[in-house]
Amino acid sequence: MAKVQGAIVVDTDRCKGCEVCIPACPTEVIGLANEVNGKGYHYAYMANPDACIGCANCAIVCPDGVISVYKVKKVA
């Protein structure tokens, strides 16, 4: 049976690093990058990508709508 793996894509140029998405993630996937974007903000990224379940909580709470969530079927 195929397992569903989630993935997020963050528009790093638009992310303000507000950290609202971090506690919204039930599997602690998201972290803030050490690097900064063009506006000087530390942006969100997938710190633990293997744990993503594609629940989309991060995208729902993001005030700027910079997170896209995808689900991919993984064949075991």
N, C-alpha and C positions, 0 to 999 in steps of 0.2 A: 504494500500500500504506500502511496506517495505521501510524504510529509510536507507540510507547508512551511516555508521559510520566508520570513519577512525581510524587507530592506527599506531603508529610508534614503532619500536624496535631499540634501539641504542646499538651498541657494545661498552659498557662503557669502556672496557679495551683498545680499540683503539682510542677512541674519545680524541682529543686534546683540546677541549673547545675553538675552534677558533671563535665561535659565528656567523659564516656565516649563519647558518640555522635559527637563531632567527628572523632576519628581513625578511627572505624569506617566513615565515609562515604568510598567510593572516588572520588567526584567532587567532594568539598569543598563540599557544599551547605550544611552546618550551621554556624552561628556562635552566639555568645552575644549577646543583646540588651544595649544600653546601659541600658535601663530595667530596673527590678526588679519582681518580683511582690509580692503581699501579704505574703509571708514574708521579703522582703528579698533574694531570690536573683536573679541575672541568669539568665534562662531561655534555652533553646535556641530557635532559629527558623531559617527557610529564608533564609539570606543570599544564596544563588545558586540560586533556584528553577528556572531554565531547565536546570540541569545534572542535576536529579534523575532517576534512572533507575528508582526504585521498588524497589530491591534489598532493602529492609527491614533492612539491617544495623544501622541506628540503633535501630530498635524492638527488635531481638533483644538488643542489649547494654544497653539502658536498664534500670537496676536498679529503677526505680519504675514501669515500664510506662506512661509518659506520652506515648509517641509512637505515632501511628497512621499507617500508610502506605497510600496509594491509588495505583492505576494508572489512567490515562485514555488512551484511544486518541485520538491527534491525527491528523486528516486533513490531508495535505500539500497 
